Amino acid sequence: MKNSLSYVIVPFILIFTSCQKFVEIDLPKNQIATAYVFEDSVNTNAAIAGIYVDMLQAFNLGFSSGGITAFTGLSSDELYHTANNQNQEFYAVNILPTNTTNLNLWTSAYKFIYEANACIEGIRNSNTLPENQKNLFLGEALTIRAFLYFNLTNLYGAVPLILTTDYGKNRLLSRTDEHEVYSQLIADLQSAKSLLPKTSNYNNTRAGHYAASALLARAYLYTKNYDAAREEASYVINSQRYAIEADLDDVFKVGSKEILWGFAPVYPGRETWEGYYFVPTSTTAVPTYVITDELLNSFDDNDLRKHNWMRINTNSGTDYPIPYKYKLNAMQTSVSERYSVLRLAEQYLIRAEAYAYLNEISPAEDDVNIIKGRAGLLPVSGNIQSGLIDLIQQERRREMMCEWGHRWFDLKRTGLIDETLAPIKPNWRPTARLFPIPQTEIDNNPNLSQNNGY
């Protein structure tokens, strides 16, 4: 085994091509020993910052740079694809195990997990970091790891749960049940919340105390722990550190009071990857990613989101609606948009759904009406439980559209995916709810099994 396991790069952690490969590469000359990196807060901060850089600097749509939004949008009923390439496999729900886009999603996630693990180990083993700094950086790394595993397990189901940089332990790991993955990421978030201070010098561009709490609320909702989901979402909402932006055009801007955690741009000329890939420079160009009729028609004509968060491109008399939450295709003279990871509107919807499942109808309606009111819609009242749950799901569909896979994940966790997608996707089969494990990963690890249907 090579000695690269005990080193990280400062200021940026090195990107490798796969978990197996990157632990075997000879040590680059510009690396600094881990023990030295985590001696002080300056280098530790640089190591954590390096994870964000790696997560955002992939030129193509990547795991944390628009890929989850795009490819789950194609797989669900949000988007269709006009280009003739392998990404059509996502729309056709016929992803081959050899699909290189799918491989990139998988390997990128595990690269970032390795980097988070390296930081977690280094911080925990440091004898020189001040305690408050140690808690801050450890909490941040744990939140990042939990975020990565949350998305991985919702894309692939059972996945290898790698919690160390030890190549000997990691190289032949089998898949870990989803429930155990959730248990780990929830434990990570609980620890992170207790470690991270309520105030931060990084505004919303780093994973902080309330970001950990918000992601924890989502994890509780997904695992049907409705009491805990309600409590955690209330904790974020009642902090009064965030607010629902009155103007829809301000939600995804730098300085938005609604964003709990957002990524700052790192790639030259790009504000957000979704703006770059979803928004053509011309309003007459045929876009690559187009909103489906199913999503478009789910909005009332007087819903402000239909007009503020969508744009129509027209080519040869054909209209192509596109996602328009991020409006800039390229960097302006100064950064004006923030790539949202977690925002307050979702917390209201989480709490509304938790209230509804707990049969607390009135407070559930109050929460969903906050979201509907911002969209210019009339409030709801007098619902029965089943009708309210459906109403909240539809509101989630519209509010969180084309945003980090929410629609795809919601269809799966609510059990609505088969009845929703079978009528509109001729190739639909129940096993398509999980992406395939990349074939090269299975070839490299005999303990990895393939998802059913592939």
C-alpha positions in Angstrom: 0.0 0.0 0.0 1.3 3.4 -0.9 1.9 6.1 1.8 -0.6 8.6 0.3 -3.2 7.8 3.0 -1.5 10.0 5.6 -1.4 13.1 3.5 -3.7 15.8 2.2 -3.0 18.7 0.0 -3.1 22.3 1.3 -4.9 24.4 0.3 -6.7 22.0 -2.0 -7.1 18.3 -1.6 -6.1 16.4 -4.6 -8.7 15.0 -7.0 -8.3 11.4 -8.1 -10.3 9.2 -10.5 -11.6 6.6 -8.1 -11.4 5.3 -4.5 -9.3 2.4 -5.5 -6.9 4.4 -7.6 -6.4 7.5 -5.5 -5.2 5.5 -2.5 -2.5 3.9 -4.6 -1.0 7.0 -6.3 2.5 8.1 -5.3 2.7 11.1 -3.1 2.9 14.4 -5.1 5.7 16.7 -4.1 3.4 19.6 -3.1 1.7 17.6 -0.4 2.1 18.3 3.3 1.9 15.6 6.0 -1.5 15.3 7.7 0.0 15.8 11.1 1.3 19.2 10.1 -1.8 20.2 8.3 -4.0 19.8 11.4 -1.6 21.6 13.7 -3.2 25.0 13.3 -6.5 26.5 12.2 -5.1 28.2 9.1 -4.1 24.9 7.4 -7.1 23.0 8.8 -9.4 25.6 7.3 -7.6 25.3 4.0 -8.1 21.6 4.0 -11.8 21.9 4.6 -12.1 24.7 2.0 -10.4 22.3 -0.4 -13.3 19.9 -0.2 -15.7 22.7 -1.4 -13.4 23.5 -4.2 -13.2 19.9 -5.4 -17.0 19.6 -5.1 -17.6 22.6 -7.4 -14.8 22.6 -9.9 -15.9 19.6 -12.1 -16.4 21.1 -15.6 -19.2 18.7 -16.5 -22.4 18.4 -14.4 -21.1 16.6 -11.4 -22.3 15.1 -8.1 -22.4 18.4 -6.3 -22.2 20.8 -9.3 -25.6 20.4 -10.9 -25.6 16.7 -11.8 -28.0 15.5 -9.1 -30.5 18.2 -10.2 -30.1 17.4 -13.9 -30.0 13.6 -13.9 -32.8 13.0 -11.3 -34.8 15.7 -13.1 -34.5 13.6 -16.3 -35.3 10.4 -14.5 -38.4 11.8 -12.9 -41.1 14.0 -14.5 -39.3 17.3 -14.4 -37.0 17.5 -17.4 -36.4 16.1 -20.8 -33.2 16.1 -22.9 -32.8 17.4 -26.4 -29.2 16.3 -27.0 -28.5 12.9 -28.4 -25.9 11.5 -25.9 -25.7 9.0 -23.1 -27.6 11.4 -20.7 -30.7 10.3 -22.6 -30.4 7.1 -20.7 -31.5 8.9 -17.5 -34.7 10.3 -19.2 -35.4 6.8 -20.7 -34.8 5.3 -17.3 -32.5 2.8 -19.0 -29.2 3.7 -17.5 -26.5 1.2 -18.5 -24.0 0.1 -15.7 -21.3 1.3 -18.1 -22.7 4.8 -18.4 -19.7 7.1 -17.7 -21.9 10.0 -16.3 -23.3 7.6 -13.7 -19.8 6.4 -13.0 -18.7 10.0 -12.4 -21.5 10.6 -9.9 -20.4 7.6 -7.9 -16.6 8.1 -8.0 -16.9 11.9 -7.3 -19.0 11.3 -4.2 -16.5 8.9 -2.8 -13.6 11.2 -3.6 -15.3 13.9 -1.6 -16.1 11.4 1.2 -12.4 10.4 1.4 -11.4 14.0 1.7 -14.0 14.5 4.5 -12.7 11.4 6.2 -9.2 12.6 6.0 -10.1 15.9 7.6 -12.2 14.1 10.3 -9.3 11.8 11.2 -6.8 14.6 11.2 -8.8 17.0 13.3 -9.7 14.3 15.9 -6.1 13.3 16.2 -4.7 16.8 16.5 -3.2 17.7 19.8 -2.5 21.4 18.9 -5.8 22.8 17.5 -7.6 25.0 19.9 -10.8 23.2 21.2 -13.2 25.7 19.7 -11.5 25.5 16.3 -11.4 21.7 16.5 -15.1 21.6 17.1 -15.9 24.0 14.3 -13.9 22.1 11.6 -14.9 18.7 12.8 -18.6 19.7 12.8 -18.2 21.1 9.3 -16.5 17.9 7.9 -19.2 15.7 9.5 -21.9 17.7 7.9 -20.3 17.5 4.5 -19.9 13.7 4.9 -23.6 13.4 5.9 -24.7 15.5 3.0 -22.7 13.2 0.6 -24.1 10.0 2.0 -27.6 11.3 2.1 -27.5 11.9 -1.7 -25.6 8.7 -2.4 -28.0 6.4 -0.6 -31.0 8.1 -2.2 -29.5 7.6 -5.7 -28.2 4.1 -5.3 -29.8 2.5 -2.2 -27.4 0.5 -0.2 -23.8 1.8 -0.6 -20.4 1.1 0.9 -20.2 3.1 4.1 -16.6 4.3 4.2 -15.7 6.1 7.4 -11.9 5.9 7.3 -9.0 6.5 5.0 -7.6 3.1 5.6 -7.3 1.5 2.2 -7.1 -2.0 3.7 -10.5 -1.6 5.3 -12.1 0.2 2.4 -11.0 -1.6 -0.8 -13.3 -4.6 -0.6 -16.2 -3.2 1.4 -19.7 -4.6 0.6 -22.8 -2.4 0.4 -24.4 -1.2 3.6 -28.1 -1.2 4.1 -29.9 2.1 3.7 -31.1 2.1 7.2 -27.6 1.8 8.5 -26.4 4.6 6.2 -29.1 6.8 7.5 -28.2 5.9 11.1 -24.7 7.0 10.5 -25.5 10.3 8.7 -28.0 11.2 11.4 -25.4 10.5 14.0 -22.9 12.6 12.1 -25.4 15.5 11.9 -26.3 15.2 15.6 -22.6 15.5 16.5 -22.1 18.3 14.0 -25.0 20.3 15.4 -23.6 20.0 18.9 -20.0 21.0 17.8 -20.8 23.9 15.4 -21.3 27.3 16.9 -24.5 29.2 16.1 -22.6 32.0 14.6 -20.1 31.8 11.8 -17.7 34.0 10.0 -18.5 32.4 6.6 -22.2 33.6 6.4 -23.9 30.8 4.4 -21.1 29.6 2.2 -20.0 26.9 4.6 -21.9 24.1 6.4 -22.8 25.6 9.7 -24.8 24.9 12.8 -28.2 25.5 11.2 -27.3 23.7 8.0 -26.6 20.6 10.1 -29.9 21.0 11.8 -31.8 21.6 8.5 -30.3 18.5 6.9 -31.1 16.6 10.1 -34.7 17.7 9.8 -34.8 16.3 6.2 -33.2 13.0 7.3 -35.8 12.6 10.0 -38.6 13.3 7.5 -37.2 10.7 5.1 -37.0 8.1 7.9 -40.6 8.9 9.0 -39.5 10.3 12.4 -42.1 13.0 12.2 -41.8 14.3 15.8 -38.1 14.8 15.4 -38.5 16.3 11.9 -41.0 18.8 13.3 -38.7 19.7 16.2 -35.6 20.1 14.1 -37.3 22.2 11.4 -38.9 24.3 14.1 -35.4 24.8 15.6 -34.2 26.3 12.3 -37.3 28.4 11.7 -37.5 29.7 15.2 -33.9 30.8 15.2 -35.0 33.9 13.3 -31.6 33.9 11.6 -33.2 33.2 8.2 -36.3 34.5 6.5 -38.5 33.7 3.5 -37.5 36.2 0.8 -40.6 38.2 -0.3 -39.3 38.5 -3.9 -38.8 35.2 -5.7 -36.0 36.8 -7.7 -34.0 37.3 -4.5 -34.1 33.7 -3.2 -31.0 32.6 -5.0 -28.9 35.8 -4.8 -25.9 36.5 -2.8 -27.1 37.9 0.5 -30.4 35.9 0.4 -31.8 35.6 3.9 -33.4 32.3 2.9 -30.3 30.3 2.1 -28.9 28.3 5.1 -26.1 26.8 3.1 -24.9 27.7 -0.4 -21.9 27.1 -2.5 -19.7 30.0 -3.7 -18.4 29.7 -7.3 -14.8 28.4 -7.7 -14.6 27.8 -11.5 -13.6 30.9 -13.6 -16.5 32.4 -15.5 -19.2 30.3 -13.8 -21.6 31.6 -11.1 -23.5 28.3 -10.8 -23.3 25.2 -12.9 -27.1 25.0 -13.2 -27.2 28.5 -14.6 -24.5 27.5 -17.1 -26.1 24.3 -18.3 -29.8 25.2 -18.0 -29.8 28.7 -19.3 -28.8 29.3 -23.0 -27.1 32.6 -23.8 -29.9 33.3 -26.4 -33.6 33.1 -25.8 -34.0 31.6 -29.3 -31.6 28.7 -28.8 -32.9 25.1 -28.3 -32.0 24.3 -24.6 -30.5 21.0 -23.7 -32.6 20.6 -20.5 -36.3 21.4 -20.9 -39.1 21.4 -18.4 -41.7 18.7 -19.1 -45.4 19.4 -19.7 -46.1 17.5 -16.5 -44.1 19.9 -14.4 -45.2 23.0 -16.4 -48.9 22.1 -16.1 -48.6 21.5 -12.3 -48.5 25.3 -11.8 -51.5 27.6 -11.8 -51.2 30.4 -14.3 -51.2 32.9 -11.5 -48.4 31.1 -9.6 -45.5 33.6 -9.5 -43.0 30.8 -9.6 -44.1 29.8 -13.0 -43.1 33.2 -14.3 -40.0 33.9 -12.1 -38.4 30.5 -11.9 -39.1 29.4 -15.6 -38.1 31.0 -18.9 -39.5 30.3 -22.3 -37.0 29.9 -25.2 -38.6 29.9 -28.6 -37.1 28.3 -31.7 -38.8 27.9 -35.0 -42.2 28.4 -33.4 -41.7 25.9 -30.6 -41.6 26.9 -27.0 -39.0 25.4 -24.6 -39.6 26.2 -20.9 -36.4 26.0 -18.9 -35.5 26.1 -15.2 -34.7 29.7 -14.4 -34.0 29.8 -10.7 -30.5 30.7 -11.6 -30.6 33.2 -14.3 -26.9 33.8 -15.2 -25.1 31.6 -17.8 -21.8 33.1 -17.0 -19.9 35.1 -14.3 -20.7 38.8 -14.2 -18.2 41.5 -13.0 -19.1 40.5 -9.4 -20.8 37.4 -8.1 -24.5 37.9 -7.7 -26.0 34.4 -7.4 -25.5 31.8 -4.7 -25.9 28.1 -5.4 -28.3 27.0 -2.7 -27.9 23.7 -1.0 -30.4 24.2 1.9 -33.0 26.9 2.2 -35.6 27.9 4.7 -38.6 27.2 2.4 -37.8 23.5 2.6 -37.9 23.7 6.4 -41.4 25.0 6.3 -42.5 22.2 4.0 -40.7 19.6 6.1 -42.5 20.9 9.2 -45.9 21.1 7.3 -45.5 17.5 6.2 -44.5 16.3 9.7 -47.5 18.2 11.2 -49.8 16.6 8.7 -48.6 13.1 9.4 -49.1 13.8 13.1 -52.6 14.9 12.2 -52.0 18.5 13.4 -53.9 20.0 10.5 -54.0 23.7 11.3 -50.3 24.3 11.9 -49.5 22.3 8.8 -51.8 24.5 6.8 -50.2 27.6 8.3 -46.7 26.4 7.2 -47.7 25.5 3.7 -49.6 28.8 3.3 -46.4 30.7 4.0 -44.9 29.1 0.8 -48.1 29.5 -1.2 -48.4 33.1 -0.1 -45.0 34.0 -1.4 -46.0 32.5 -4.7 -49.1 34.7 -4.9 -51.5 31.9 -4.2 -54.6 31.9 -1.9 -54.2 30.1 1.4 -55.7 26.7 2.1 -57.9 25.6 5.0 -60.3 23.0 6.2 -58.3 20.0 4.8 -58.6 16.4 6.0 -55.3 14.7 6.7 -54.9 12.7 3.5 -55.8 15.6 1.3 -53.4 17.9 3.1 -50.5 15.4 2.7 -51.2 15.3 -1.0 -51.4 19.1 -1.2 -48.1 19.5 0.6 -46.4 17.0 -1.8 -47.7 19.0 -4.7 -46.4 22.2 -3.1 -43.0 20.6 -2.6 -43.0 19.6 -6.3 -43.4 23.2 -7.3 -41.3 25.0 -4.7 -38.4 22.6 -4.9 -38.6 21.9 -8.6 -35.2 21.2 -10.3 -33.4 21.5 -7.1 -31.0 18.8 -5.8 -33.2 15.9 -6.7 -36.1 16.6 -4.4 -38.8 15.5 -6.8 -37.1 12.1 -7.6 -36.4 11.5 -3.9 -39.9 12.5 -2.9 -41.6 10.2 -5.4 -39.5 7.3 -4.0 -40.0 8.0 -0.3 -43.7 8.5 -0.6 -44.3 5.4 -2.7 -45.8 7.4 -5.6 -43.0 6.7 -8.1 -44.6 3.8 -10.0 -48.0 5.3 -10.4 -46.5 8.7 -11.4 -43.9 7.6 -13.9 -45.3 4.4 -15.5 -47.9 6.4 -17.5 -45.4 8.8 -19.0 -42.2 6.6 -19.4 -42.7 3.6 -21.6 -39.6 1.9 -20.2 -40.5 2.4 -16.6 -40.0 -0.5 -14.2 -40.0 -0.4 -10.4 -36.3 -1.3 -10.2 -35.5 1.9 -12.1 -36.0 3.9 -8.8 -32.3 3.2 -8.1 -29.4 4.0 -10.4 -27.1 1.1 -11.3 -23.8 0.6 -9.4 -21.1 1.4 -12.0 -19.8 -1.7 -13.7 -16.2 -0.8 -13.2 -16.7 -0.6 -9.4 -18.2 -4.1 -9.4 -15.3 -5.3 -11.6 -12.9 -3.9 -9.1 -14.6 -5.2 -6.0 -16.1 -8.7 -5.9 -18.1 -7.8 -2.8 -20.2 -5.2 -4.6 -23.5 -6.4 -5.9 -25.6 -4.8 -8.6 -29.0 -3.2 -8.0 -31.9 -5.4 -9.3 -32.9 -4.8 -12.9 -29.5 -4.0 -14.3 
